[in-house]
Amino acid sequence: MPSPSPFPLPPSLRIGLAANRLHHDTPDAALFRLVREIEPVVRKPLAPTILAVGRTHDAIRREGLLEDYDGLVRYPYGREGGLMRLVSRVVDPDPATAIHAAIYLIDPVDPSSTFPEAVALKRQCIIHARPFLSTLLGAREWFELRAVAAGASPNPALDPLFDFGSQTIALVAHDARKAEMIELVREHFDFFDRFAMRVATGTTGGLLNELARELRPGRSGAWVRALKSGPLGGDAQIAELLLDGACQRVLFLEDPHVARQHEADIQLLERAARTVTEQVACYGDLATARDWIADAARRAAVSPAPVPRPAPDRAG
């Protein structure tokens, strides 16, 4: 008979959590800002089990956050296999022990973010359709949407996150995922049309512009700003937009099963997003993207209408 797991989990929402040192080395670091913001909805209504890798767990406790919250479970230090265990939880076939999302706040210049277990965590999340959230904005948004789905009222302080009409989204898809991207945009064209601007690499951009002409034949101009193809520098162009604050969302449907000759360009894009961790949210698989769209629509439906501002008195 197999021995019981040393890390028993209750049957609830389960989240893997890790953060590089940069994100918990000062009181205003990203990890602490995230936990302070989400603590009310973590306690109720979400009540998740949070599997926090050693140093991340210890930092949360040291800062006095989530005190007396039994759902915060300590995993070993990364050097003792904590992050490796989170990878195993992603692929775990047992619904009672698998995690539903992985949050890994990454310092883009920390060498540990390129260790095999870090790369495998993202890859397995994509394969198994689990959100992999490596930026502060992505984690904040995910918790807000999960809380609203669980019955909480929208946090009005987070309304700017969902003001898609003032944002730019990058739409990228590897060859094996291009058909999925086109179908996703076809199904949710009105959602993507809300963004102030859309950019895409190479072939994906051309296909999306063809789709827009099909769905909105009366429009003039390109619906998507098509950049170079990924291997020829399109990923680098998007990275620059991220660094300049000119793009806030990246939907990158990746194919994790093939070797990619331009892997360095993909890593560059990811590093740029993590450099401006407060400004960019990234989504890497079709299921996560669909959930994001549906959850954003749910939040919009239950958010109170904005109060109209009175017209200025020009009577003199």
Backbone bond lengths (Angstrom), bond angles and torsions (degrees), N, CA, C in turn:
res aa  C-N    CA-C-N  psi(-1)  N-CA   C-N-CA  omega(-1)  CA-C   N-CA-C  phi
1 M - - - 1.467 - - 1.517 109.09 -
2 P 1.367 118.74 129.29 1.452 119.70 -177.34 1.524 111.24 -67.04
3 S 1.341 114.84 146.98 1.459 119.90 178.65 1.517 109.59 -71.89
4 P 1.328 117.69 150.35 1.464 119.50 -179.31 1.521 110.96 -66.16
5 S 1.342 115.38 152.81 1.458 119.80 178.74 1.521 109.89 -62.51
6 P 1.351 117.77 140.26 1.467 119.47 176.07 1.516 112.48 -72.16
7 F 1.349 117.22 -6.98 1.450 120.48 -178.79 1.536 109.18 -128.09
8 P 1.356 117.42 71.10 1.469 119.54 -176.95 1.523 111.24 -63.97
9 L 1.330 116.17 144.19 1.450 121.96 -176.69 1.520 110.66 -124.55
10 P 1.319 118.06 132.92 1.467 119.74 174.77 1.524 110.00 -73.50
11 P 1.323 117.82 159.86 1.467 121.22 -179.06 1.525 110.88 -77.33
12 S 1.329 117.40 84.37 1.454 122.07 -178.12 1.513 108.72 -149.64
13 L 1.320 115.74 -178.44 1.452 120.50 171.86 1.528 108.41 -58.73
14 R 1.327 116.34 130.13 1.463 120.51 -177.48 1.516 109.96 -124.52
15 I 1.323 115.17 132.75 1.457 121.78 -174.20 1.524 108.76 -130.10
16 G 1.310 116.51 129.72 1.454 120.94 170.83 1.514 109.29 -86.11
17 L 1.332 117.34 138.64 1.463 120.89 -175.69 1.519 110.59 -137.59
18 A 1.322 115.81 129.53 1.455 122.29 174.34 1.520 107.91 -148.54
19 A 1.313 116.33 153.88 1.463 121.11 177.64 1.523 108.48 -149.96
20 N 1.316 116.46 134.05 1.452 119.69 173.92 1.521 110.40 -66.25
21 R 1.311 115.98 161.18 1.468 121.95 -173.54 1.527 112.55 -53.73
22 L 1.333 117.75 -39.05 1.465 120.34 -179.81 1.515 111.91 -51.24
23 H 1.319 116.59 -34.30 1.457 121.26 -172.55 1.526 113.65 -91.17
24 H 1.333 117.56 7.42 1.474 118.71 173.21 1.530 112.40 -147.28
25 D 1.335 116.78 24.62 1.464 117.85 -177.02 1.523 113.77 -96.80
26 T 1.350 117.68 -5.25 1.466 121.33 175.94 1.530 107.92 -137.82
27 P 1.338 117.56 158.01 1.470 119.58 -177.36 1.524 114.35 -59.39
28 D 1.339 117.80 -25.34 1.468 119.64 -179.93 1.527 112.13 -102.08
29 A 1.327 116.92 18.22 1.465 120.36 179.24 1.521 110.85 -66.22
30 A 1.323 115.82 162.70 1.468 121.70 -171.81 1.523 112.61 -58.74
31 L 1.326 118.04 -41.99 1.464 119.87 -178.76 1.520 111.11 -58.55
32 F 1.321 117.08 -45.10 1.458 120.42 -176.60 1.525 111.26 -70.73
33 R 1.322 116.93 -37.15 1.467 118.84 176.71 1.527 110.25 -63.31
34 L 1.317 115.87 -39.76 1.464 119.11 178.08 1.517 110.76 -64.01
35 V 1.317 117.96 -49.93 1.461 120.50 -174.59 1.525 110.68 -66.46
36 R 1.330 118.48 -38.87 1.465 119.71 177.28 1.528 110.87 -60.62
37 E 1.322 116.48 -39.89 1.459 119.90 -178.21 1.520 112.20 -69.81
38 I 1.323 116.65 -40.60 1.468 119.74 -173.25 1.522 113.14 -90.83
39 E 1.331 118.23 -9.22 1.462 119.26 -173.97 1.525 113.02 -54.37
40 P 1.336 120.12 -42.90 1.477 118.13 179.43 1.525 113.37 -59.48
41 V 1.345 118.35 -42.89 1.473 119.07 -177.85 1.521 111.60 -81.07
42 V 1.331 116.81 -20.95 1.462 118.87 173.07 1.523 109.65 -64.98
43 R 1.318 115.93 -43.41 1.474 119.49 -179.65 1.528 110.68 -68.84
44 K 1.324 116.61 -38.70 1.459 120.80 178.47 1.524 107.70 -164.94
45 P 1.311 119.05 125.81 1.465 128.72 18.08 1.530 115.77 -100.56
46 L 1.335 119.06 -5.45 1.467 118.89 -171.21 1.525 113.51 -70.70
47 A 1.332 116.48 -47.60 1.465 122.32 -178.59 1.531 112.49 45.79
48 P 1.346 117.72 52.89 1.462 118.60 -177.59 1.522 111.82 -82.07
49 T 1.314 114.82 163.34 1.457 120.92 164.01 1.518 106.70 -90.20
50 I 1.319 115.82 123.64 1.459 121.25 -178.81 1.523 108.10 -109.80
51 L 1.317 116.53 112.94 1.454 122.32 -180.00 1.520 107.54 -91.93
52 A 1.317 116.25 98.92 1.456 121.30 -173.28 1.523 110.12 -102.68
53 V 1.330 115.24 125.54 1.461 120.63 177.89 1.526 109.15 -62.68
54 G 1.329 115.39 144.28 1.454 125.60 -170.55 1.515 118.64 -27.98
55 R 1.334 117.44 -68.34 1.460 120.00 -175.14 1.526 111.59 -65.03
56 T 1.324 117.55 -33.69 1.461 120.96 177.68 1.530 110.17 -66.23
57 H 1.326 116.39 -45.83 1.468 120.90 176.81 1.520 110.62 -58.68
58 D 1.327 116.69 -47.62 1.461 120.45 -176.46 1.524 111.15 -63.32
59 A 1.328 117.01 -36.66 1.459 120.32 179.52 1.527 111.05 -66.09
60 I 1.326 116.99 -40.52 1.473 120.52 178.19 1.525 110.14 -62.25
61 R 1.304 117.05 -44.68 1.467 120.47 178.63 1.524 111.37 -65.75
62 R 1.329 116.03 -42.18 1.463 119.94 -179.42 1.520 111.81 -60.59
63 E 1.340 116.23 -33.97 1.452 120.76 -178.18 1.528 111.77 -82.69
64 G 1.339 117.16 -2.19 1.455 120.88 178.09 1.510 114.03 77.15
65 L 1.327 117.22 24.94 1.461 121.31 -178.95 1.528 110.18 -99.12
66 L 1.322 116.16 152.24 1.464 123.07 -179.32 1.535 111.62 52.11
67 E 1.312 116.35 38.44 1.466 120.30 178.55 1.529 109.57 -63.19
68 D 1.312 115.46 139.41 1.470 123.18 178.87 1.530 112.58 62.12
69 Y 1.323 117.68 16.93 1.456 119.94 177.25 1.523 108.30 -92.90
70 D 1.317 115.73 108.79 1.465 120.33 -173.91 1.522 113.30 -70.97
71 G 1.339 116.48 -16.06 1.455 119.17 -178.21 1.509 114.56 -78.35
72 L 1.328 117.99 -4.90 1.461 120.84 176.32 1.520 108.26 -87.14
73 V 1.327 116.03 108.94 1.466 122.54 -174.81 1.522 109.06 -107.34
74 R 1.323 115.23 132.68 1.469 118.97 -179.57 1.517 111.01 -88.70
75 Y 1.327 115.66 123.32 1.457 121.95 169.50 1.537 108.40 -95.62
76 P 1.308 118.21 165.79 1.466 119.49 -178.87 1.525 112.26 -63.36
77 Y 1.323 115.24 167.36 1.458 120.24 171.25 1.523 109.25 -57.26
78 G 1.334 114.71 157.01 1.457 118.62 177.71 1.514 112.28 -57.76
79 R 1.331 116.76 -40.28 1.464 119.37 -178.55 1.525 111.99 -69.62
80 E 1.334 115.95 -13.97 1.469 120.48 178.20 1.530 111.36 -103.31
81 G 1.325 116.63 9.96 1.456 119.83 174.47 1.508 116.06 102.43
82 G 1.328 118.32 10.37 1.466 119.66 -177.27 1.512 113.35 -60.95
83 L 1.328 117.33 -46.70 1.453 120.18 -179.66 1.519 110.81 -69.45
84 M 1.321 117.07 -34.90 1.465 120.32 176.25 1.528 110.27 -60.44
85 R 1.317 117.08 -39.58 1.458 120.30 179.50 1.528 111.36 -66.41
86 L 1.336 116.93 -33.91 1.459 118.64 176.63 1.529 110.64 -64.80
87 V 1.330 116.94 -37.95 1.465 119.37 176.45 1.523 109.62 -59.22
88 S 1.322 116.17 -43.08 1.463 120.00 179.24 1.519 111.67 -63.14
89 R 1.325 116.84 -35.21 1.466 119.33 178.07 1.526 112.07 -68.56
90 V 1.323 117.68 -29.66 1.457 120.36 177.11 1.519 110.56 -64.39
91 V 1.327 116.49 -40.89 1.471 120.09 -174.75 1.515 112.53 -93.59
92 D 1.317 117.15 0.07 1.459 122.11 -177.74 1.529 110.63 -59.96
93 P 1.328 119.22 123.00 1.472 120.20 179.72 1.516 113.87 -75.61
94 D 1.330 117.50 -12.00 1.463 120.77 -178.39 1.521 109.24 -83.85
95 P 1.333 118.86 113.81 1.470 120.53 -178.25 1.522 113.19 -62.71
96 A 1.319 117.38 -16.69 1.465 119.98 -179.84 1.523 112.18 -80.50
97 T 1.330 118.20 -13.73 1.464 120.44 -176.98 1.524 113.55 -127.57
98 A 1.332 117.50 -13.22 1.465 120.14 179.38 1.523 110.23 -70.22
99 I 1.339 116.65 152.07 1.458 119.96 175.94 1.529 109.54 -94.04
100 H 1.325 115.20 153.27 1.460 121.42 -177.06 1.522 112.21 -95.47
101 A 1.317 117.69 -19.54 1.464 121.43 -179.85 1.524 108.10 -159.20
102 A 1.339 115.08 153.81 1.466 120.82 175.95 1.520 108.52 -123.18
103 I 1.321 115.55 125.15 1.459 121.67 175.71 1.519 107.55 -111.18
104 Y 1.315 115.79 117.61 1.459 121.41 -179.37 1.522 106.89 -132.46
105 L 1.327 116.58 96.46 1.458 121.49 179.77 1.521 107.97 -75.26
106 I 1.310 115.30 109.73 1.463 121.28 -168.08 1.519 111.32 -102.64
107 D 1.315 115.03 132.03 1.457 122.55 167.58 1.527 106.20 -83.57
108 P 1.329 118.77 116.42 1.460 119.40 -172.83 1.524 114.92 -65.00
109 V 1.337 117.54 -14.89 1.467 118.70 178.81 1.525 112.31 -109.36
110 D 1.321 117.43 8.24 1.464 120.71 176.24 1.530 108.67 -82.55
111 P 1.335 118.24 120.78 1.470 119.45 -177.55 1.519 113.42 -57.55
112 S 1.330 118.63 -27.55 1.461 120.07 -177.46 1.522 112.28 -65.78
113 S 1.345 117.48 -20.59 1.461 119.77 179.54 1.520 112.08 -70.59
114 T 1.336 117.09 -11.34 1.468 120.72 176.99 1.526 111.88 -106.61
115 F 1.332 117.55 4.84 1.466 120.22 178.16 1.533 109.07 -65.11
116 P 1.340 117.86 155.74 1.473 120.02 -177.56 1.524 113.66 -53.80
117 E 1.336 117.78 -40.31 1.457 118.49 -177.29 1.530 112.07 -67.45
118 A 1.347 116.64 -32.08 1.461 119.56 177.81 1.523 110.62 -69.58
119 V 1.317 116.66 -44.12 1.457 120.99 178.97 1.530 110.15 -65.85
120 A 1.344 116.10 -41.01 1.463 120.38 -179.32 1.522 110.99 -66.06
121 L 1.324 118.29 -34.40 1.463 120.36 179.94 1.522 110.28 -60.60
122 K 1.316 116.57 -47.60 1.459 119.41 178.25 1.526 110.65 -64.28
123 R 1.322 117.35 -46.36 1.464 120.78 -176.13 1.529 111.37 -60.49
124 Q 1.325 116.76 -44.76 1.460 119.40 -178.34 1.524 111.53 -70.95
125 C 1.324 117.51 -30.47 1.466 119.37 174.56 1.527 109.98 -62.96
126 I 1.320 117.47 -41.60 1.464 120.80 178.77 1.520 110.21 -65.14
127 I 1.325 116.64 -46.00 1.467 120.67 -178.43 1.523 111.18 -61.49
128 H 1.344 116.91 -40.93 1.458 121.20 -174.29 1.531 112.80 -99.70
129 A 1.337 115.68 14.50 1.473 121.27 174.08 1.522 112.37 56.07
130 R 1.339 115.86 47.18 1.455 121.66 173.33 1.528 108.39 -110.51
131 P 1.315 119.32 136.53 1.455 119.60 175.85 1.529 110.94 -57.60
132 F 1.333 115.57 131.47 1.461 121.41 172.86 1.516 105.95 -115.83
133 L 1.328 116.30 110.52 1.455 122.48 -171.08 1.527 109.06 -112.51
134 S 1.321 115.44 108.26 1.469 119.22 -174.16 1.516 112.82 -113.21
135 T 1.337 117.58 6.85 1.457 120.95 176.77 1.526 109.29 -126.27
136 L 1.313 115.43 156.63 1.466 120.39 -179.62 1.528 110.48 -63.88
137 L 1.322 118.38 -43.48 1.452 120.12 -179.78 1.523 111.03 -61.27
138 G 1.335 116.98 -43.06 1.455 119.61 179.48 1.518 112.50 -61.21
139 A 1.341 116.96 -41.63 1.461 120.69 179.88 1.525 111.28 -68.11
140 R 1.322 117.25 -41.57 1.469 120.20 179.02 1.515 110.67 -61.23
141 E 1.317 115.72 -45.66 1.455 119.71 -178.92 1.523 110.97 -64.29
142 W 1.314 117.82 -43.82 1.463 121.01 -177.25 1.527 110.81 -61.06
143 F 1.326 117.21 -45.50 1.464 119.63 179.33 1.527 111.30 -63.67
144 E 1.320 117.89 -40.69 1.454 120.61 178.95 1.525 110.68 -61.77
145 L 1.311 117.45 -44.60 1.454 120.42 -178.44 1.524 111.71 -69.13
146 R 1.329 117.60 -37.64 1.466 120.09 176.94 1.522 110.54 -66.18
147 A 1.330 116.69 -39.04 1.462 119.58 -179.80 1.524 110.88 -65.48
148 V 1.335 117.42 -43.48 1.462 120.60 178.85 1.521 109.88 -63.63
149 A 1.331 116.91 -40.05 1.466 119.92 177.82 1.522 111.67 -62.83
150 A 1.346 116.15 -27.80 1.460 120.78 179.74 1.521 112.73 -88.02
151 G 1.336 117.15 1.50 1.456 119.98 174.86 1.512 115.79 110.66
152 A 1.318 118.70 -1.93 1.460 120.59 178.47 1.522 110.58 -74.45
153 S 1.314 116.04 154.21 1.463 120.49 174.52 1.525 109.03 -75.56
154 P 1.328 117.90 144.81 1.464 119.66 177.09 1.523 111.31 -58.39
155 N 1.307 115.36 143.19 1.466 121.39 176.95 1.523 107.40 -83.52
156 P 1.334 118.56 110.63 1.470 119.44 -175.98 1.521 112.95 -62.09
157 A 1.336 117.07 -24.19 1.463 118.99 178.44 1.523 112.05 -65.18
158 L 1.332 115.80 -18.80 1.462 120.24 -179.08 1.525 112.53 -98.09
159 D 1.316 118.25 4.01 1.462 119.91 179.76 1.531 112.87 -54.18
160 P 1.342 119.37 -39.63 1.473 118.30 179.70 1.528 113.44 -58.88
161 L 1.331 118.29 -27.23 1.463 120.01 177.52 1.514 111.56 -61.86
162 F 1.332 116.13 -28.95 1.452 121.31 -173.80 1.525 112.77 -105.60
163 D 1.319 115.90 14.73 1.466 120.94 175.92 1.529 107.73 -85.82
164 F 1.341 114.98 71.43 1.470 120.19 -174.57 1.529 111.89 -63.53
165 G 1.317 116.58 -23.41 1.459 119.47 -179.62 1.509 113.92 -66.39
166 S 1.324 117.59 -12.14 1.465 121.15 177.73 1.529 111.44 -110.11
167 Q 1.343 117.05 10.93 1.462 120.63 -172.57 1.524 111.62 -119.84
168 T 1.339 113.64 164.29 1.463 122.06 174.54 1.517 108.68 -115.47
169 I 1.322 116.84 139.46 1.461 121.96 176.74 1.520 109.00 -119.18
170 A 1.331 115.86 136.20 1.465 122.47 173.89 1.521 108.48 -97.02
171 L 1.322 116.77 130.95 1.464 123.46 -178.33 1.524 107.96 -117.07
172 V 1.328 116.09 113.49 1.460 122.11 -174.60 1.520 107.91 -131.82
173 A 1.317 116.95 140.34 1.467 120.25 178.60 1.515 109.49 -149.59
174 H 1.311 115.58 132.40 1.456 119.90 172.45 1.528 109.99 -69.24
175 D 1.329 115.98 164.71 1.468 120.35 -173.14 1.526 112.52 -52.20
176 A 1.332 116.76 -43.85 1.466 120.54 -177.46 1.521 112.46 -72.37
177 R 1.329 117.75 -8.47 1.457 121.45 -177.28 1.530 112.92 -115.59
178 K 1.320 117.00 -0.01 1.471 118.70 -175.95 1.529 111.48 -63.48
179 A 1.330 117.36 -41.18 1.462 119.54 179.02 1.524 110.71 -61.99
180 E 1.338 117.17 -37.89 1.459 120.64 177.65 1.524 111.04 -64.58
181 M 1.335 116.00 -40.60 1.462 119.38 178.81 1.527 110.66 -62.87
182 I 1.316 116.87 -45.79 1.466 120.00 -179.08 1.526 110.38 -62.26
183 E 1.331 116.62 -42.90 1.462 119.62 -179.69 1.525 111.17 -66.50
184 L 1.332 116.93 -39.40 1.463 120.52 177.87 1.522 110.80 -60.76
185 V 1.320 116.81 -47.16 1.462 120.02 -179.43 1.526 110.30 -67.54
186 R 1.318 117.62 -36.78 1.467 120.43 176.60 1.534 109.96 -59.50
187 E 1.334 116.55 -46.02 1.465 120.90 -178.29 1.522 112.11 -66.16
188 H 1.334 116.92 -30.98 1.467 120.89 -171.84 1.528 110.44 -127.77
189 F 1.322 115.90 40.81 1.462 119.40 -174.82 1.526 111.39 -59.18
190 D 1.321 116.59 -42.44 1.464 119.32 -178.23 1.525 111.50 -60.91
191 F 1.334 116.69 -36.12 1.467 120.01 178.28 1.524 110.16 -63.19
192 F 1.314 117.02 -51.12 1.465 119.79 -178.03 1.527 111.67 -68.70
193 D 1.312 115.59 -26.61 1.468 119.99 179.06 1.525 111.69 -69.31
194 R 1.317 117.13 -17.96 1.457 120.32 179.84 1.517 112.84 -70.49
195 F 1.321 117.09 -24.04 1.462 119.66 -176.89 1.525 110.45 -67.79
196 A 1.318 114.65 146.29 1.459 119.47 179.43 1.516 111.10 -63.09
197 M 1.341 116.54 -34.07 1.459 120.52 179.94 1.517 109.21 -152.69
198 R 1.321 114.63 150.85 1.462 122.19 174.51 1.523 107.69 -126.70
199 V 1.332 116.33 136.65 1.459 120.77 173.91 1.521 107.74 -126.61
200 A 1.314 116.16 153.58 1.462 120.55 -179.03 1.519 108.80 -153.93
201 T 1.306 115.52 156.49 1.448 119.93 177.22 1.526 110.09 -86.28
202 G 1.348 113.92 146.28 1.446 125.44 169.54 1.506 118.81 27.30
203 T 1.337 114.11 -116.54 1.462 121.39 -174.23 1.520 112.09 -60.30
204 T 1.333 117.13 -38.77 1.466 120.06 -179.95 1.521 110.41 -58.93
205 G 1.327 116.73 -43.03 1.456 120.03 178.82 1.518 112.56 -61.56
206 G 1.351 116.65 -42.57 1.453 120.15 178.39 1.511 112.15 -63.18
207 L 1.342 116.93 -42.22 1.460 120.66 179.68 1.523 111.28 -65.41
208 L 1.313 117.20 -38.85 1.462 120.07 179.77 1.519 111.45 -69.11
209 N 1.318 117.13 -35.71 1.464 118.83 176.60 1.530 111.01 -67.60
210 E 1.331 117.14 -36.37 1.465 119.94 174.67 1.531 110.62 -62.96
211 L 1.326 116.15 -41.83 1.458 120.13 178.88 1.522 110.70 -62.91
212 A 1.324 117.41 -43.23 1.462 120.51 -179.66 1.524 111.22 -63.10
213 R 1.324 117.40 -38.36 1.471 119.88 177.48 1.526 111.08 -65.84
214 E 1.337 115.50 -33.67 1.465 119.49 177.65 1.525 111.35 -69.29
215 L 1.324 116.58 -43.63 1.461 120.77 -174.62 1.525 112.98 -82.98
216 R 1.305 117.41 -28.38 1.469 122.24 -179.03 1.533 108.59 -130.94
217 P 1.327 117.05 70.32 1.472 120.22 -172.09 1.527 113.77 -63.48
218 G 1.296 118.29 -20.16 1.461 119.43 -177.57 1.505 114.42 -83.04
219 R 1.311 117.42 -7.29 1.466 120.06 -176.02 1.521 111.46 -80.87
220 S 1.317 114.22 151.82 1.461 119.87 174.42 1.524 108.69 -114.18
221 G 1.309 115.71 156.28 1.454 120.46 179.05 1.511 112.17 84.43
222 A 1.313 115.06 167.59 1.468 121.58 -178.66 1.519 110.03 -80.16
223 W 1.320 116.43 133.03 1.464 121.79 176.96 1.525 110.52 -74.54
224 V 1.328 116.25 -34.36 1.464 123.15 178.94 1.520 108.66 -118.70
225 R 1.312 115.46 137.94 1.472 119.55 170.84 1.524 107.66 -81.42
226 A 1.313 116.69 109.17 1.463 121.41 -176.71 1.526 109.88 -85.34
227 L 1.331 115.16 123.79 1.454 121.98 178.46 1.529 108.85 -96.77
228 K 1.312 116.83 -170.44 1.468 120.73 176.04 1.520 109.30 -67.41
229 S 1.306 117.14 162.56 1.460 119.86 173.93 1.527 109.01 -65.02
230 G 1.337 115.85 159.02 1.458 119.19 -178.80 1.515 113.79 -54.29
231 P 1.342 118.91 -52.28 1.470 120.42 -178.82 1.526 113.79 -63.02
232 L 1.335 117.05 -21.21 1.461 120.29 -178.55 1.526 112.84 -100.44
233 G 1.337 116.82 8.94 1.458 119.02 173.36 1.509 116.19 119.15
234 G 1.338 118.59 1.07 1.464 119.38 -179.24 1.521 113.22 -62.53
235 D 1.332 117.01 -38.52 1.465 119.95 177.59 1.527 110.71 -61.57
236 A 1.329 116.07 -39.47 1.463 120.18 178.72 1.521 111.05 -66.29
237 Q 1.329 116.99 -36.15 1.463 119.41 177.31 1.525 111.06 -64.65
238 I 1.326 116.88 -41.14 1.469 119.80 177.06 1.520 110.01 -65.32
239 A 1.332 116.93 -40.33 1.465 120.26 178.60 1.519 111.03 -56.50
240 E 1.316 116.89 -41.36 1.462 119.39 179.39 1.528 111.26 -65.85
241 L 1.342 116.63 -39.56 1.461 119.15 176.50 1.527 111.06 -59.98
242 L 1.336 116.92 -40.64 1.459 120.74 178.41 1.519 110.66 -62.08
243 L 1.316 116.24 -46.96 1.463 120.54 -178.08 1.527 111.46 -63.98
244 D 1.317 116.74 -31.33 1.468 121.01 -178.89 1.524 112.52 -84.72
245 G 1.338 117.53 -0.75 1.460 120.07 -177.77 1.508 113.10 74.10
246 A 1.340 116.98 17.90 1.460 121.50 -177.31 1.516 112.71 -97.41
247 C 1.329 118.01 2.40 1.469 122.24 177.50 1.520 107.54 -147.98
248 Q 1.335 116.07 130.06 1.465 120.40 -173.68 1.531 113.69 -112.79
249 R 1.323 117.86 -13.35 1.466 121.14 -177.27 1.517 109.51 -133.86
250 V 1.317 115.39 140.71 1.459 120.69 173.73 1.521 107.79 -129.27
251 L 1.327 115.99 117.36 1.457 121.53 171.44 1.520 106.30 -107.47
252 F 1.329 115.74 105.79 1.468 122.32 -173.00 1.522 107.42 -121.45
253 L 1.331 116.40 98.45 1.458 120.14 178.64 1.522 108.19 -80.55
254 E 1.314 114.70 102.66 1.461 120.94 -174.72 1.529 111.75 -92.96
255 D 1.320 114.73 151.82 1.458 121.33 171.16 1.524 106.92 -105.02
256 P 1.327 118.63 102.80 1.463 120.69 -174.94 1.526 113.68 -80.38
257 H 1.318 117.64 0.82 1.459 120.37 -172.77 1.521 113.89 -100.76
258 V 1.335 117.90 -0.73 1.458 119.41 -178.45 1.518 110.02 -124.56
259 A 1.327 115.31 148.88 1.463 120.54 172.92 1.530 108.23 -72.71
260 R 1.329 116.07 139.24 1.460 119.68 -176.13 1.515 109.78 -119.10
261 Q 1.335 115.19 122.82 1.458 119.24 -175.99 1.521 111.68 -65.18
262 H 1.310 116.76 -26.70 1.465 119.10 -179.23 1.531 111.25 -104.38
263 E 1.326 116.34 37.45 1.464 121.24 179.70 1.527 111.49 -55.00
264 A 1.337 117.31 -37.57 1.465 120.06 -179.66 1.521 111.46 -60.90
265 D 1.347 117.51 -35.50 1.461 120.55 179.17 1.529 110.94 -68.39
266 I 1.330 115.90 -38.58 1.464 120.52 177.95 1.530 109.78 -64.55
267 Q 1.327 115.85 -43.58 1.456 119.74 178.33 1.524 111.38 -63.71
268 L 1.328 116.24 -34.40 1.461 120.15 176.97 1.519 110.68 -61.94
269 L 1.328 116.78 -45.36 1.464 120.66 178.97 1.527 110.10 -60.34
270 E 1.338 116.33 -46.21 1.455 119.99 -179.74 1.526 111.26 -62.88
271 R 1.321 116.53 -40.96 1.464 119.67 -179.85 1.517 110.86 -64.12
272 A 1.321 116.64 -38.99 1.468 119.42 177.84 1.518 110.78 -61.22
273 A 1.350 117.15 -44.08 1.466 120.33 179.14 1.524 110.86 -60.20
274 R 1.314 116.76 -41.15 1.462 120.57 -177.72 1.518 112.09 -75.69
275 T 1.307 117.11 -22.10 1.462 120.56 175.43 1.520 110.34 -68.18
276 V 1.330 116.87 -38.71 1.472 121.72 177.97 1.525 108.10 -107.00
277 T 1.316 116.24 55.60 1.464 123.74 -169.19 1.524 113.83 -57.80
278 E 1.333 117.86 -26.62 1.464 121.03 -179.81 1.520 112.50 -81.49
279 Q 1.331 117.79 -11.51 1.461 120.56 -169.50 1.522 114.37 -112.43
280 V 1.330 118.30 -9.31 1.464 120.47 -171.26 1.521 110.20 -134.10
281 A 1.335 115.81 138.32 1.460 122.68 170.99 1.521 108.20 -119.22
282 C 1.342 116.25 139.19 1.463 121.86 -176.67 1.528 110.37 -123.59
283 Y 1.336 115.56 142.97 1.454 122.28 177.59 1.519 107.76 -131.13
284 G 1.356 116.87 135.93 1.445 119.03 -169.25 1.509 116.91 -122.12
285 D 1.335 118.97 1.12 1.457 119.57 179.37 1.524 109.29 -144.93
286 L 1.321 115.20 160.71 1.454 121.29 -172.89 1.524 112.50 -64.55
287 A 1.333 117.33 -43.89 1.467 120.23 -177.65 1.526 110.80 -63.13
288 T 1.329 117.04 -43.76 1.464 120.51 179.08 1.521 110.37 -62.91
289 A 1.337 116.80 -40.66 1.460 120.42 179.49 1.526 110.73 -62.86
290 R 1.322 116.97 -43.53 1.467 119.84 179.85 1.525 111.33 -64.65
291 D 1.330 116.10 -40.51 1.467 119.16 177.82 1.523 110.55 -63.17
292 W 1.327 116.71 -41.66 1.466 120.80 179.43 1.526 110.80 -59.74
293 I 1.321 116.76 -45.65 1.464 120.93 -179.25 1.531 110.28 -63.34
294 A 1.330 116.74 -46.69 1.467 120.23 -179.22 1.525 111.24 -65.14
295 D 1.321 117.03 -41.48 1.463 120.25 -178.50 1.524 111.19 -68.79
296 A 1.334 117.14 -37.73 1.460 120.16 177.55 1.524 110.34 -64.57
297 A 1.332 116.68 -38.65 1.460 120.18 177.28 1.525 110.64 -65.17
298 R 1.325 117.79 -40.42 1.465 121.54 178.28 1.526 110.20 -62.17
299 R 1.325 116.65 -44.03 1.461 119.27 -179.91 1.527 110.75 -63.13
300 A 1.328 116.45 -41.98 1.460 119.54 179.43 1.524 110.96 -62.95
301 A 1.329 116.45 -34.67 1.462 120.14 -177.37 1.522 112.47 -70.26
302 V 1.321 117.27 -29.47 1.467 119.46 -177.30 1.523 112.39 -102.02
303 S 1.332 117.78 -6.08 1.464 119.87 178.22 1.521 109.44 -74.25
304 P 1.329 117.09 139.26 1.464 118.72 176.81 1.517 110.43 -63.96
305 A 1.328 115.61 145.85 1.463 119.91 178.46 1.525 109.21 -63.67
306 P 1.319 117.26 143.07 1.461 118.64 178.81 1.517 111.33 -63.22
307 V 1.322 115.34 141.91 1.465 120.20 179.58 1.518 108.60 -76.05
308 P 1.344 118.01 123.55 1.467 119.08 -179.35 1.528 110.79 -63.02
309 R 1.307 115.28 138.58 1.453 119.39 176.44 1.533 109.85 -78.11
310 P 1.332 117.50 138.30 1.472 118.41 178.00 1.520 110.50 -65.10
311 A 1.316 115.34 144.84 1.461 119.47 177.45 1.520 109.21 -67.00
312 P 1.317 117.36 142.45 1.463 119.22 179.78 1.531 111.25 -64.24
313 D 1.326 115.00 145.20 1.457 120.76 179.03 1.527 108.25 -80.01
314 R 1.314 115.69 110.91 1.468 120.46 -178.78 1.539 111.71 -105.00
315 A 1.343 114.83 19.09 1.459 117.31 -175.53 1.526 112.44 -70.92
316 G 1.296 116.42 -13.01 1.438 119.17 173.95 1.475 114.54 86.37
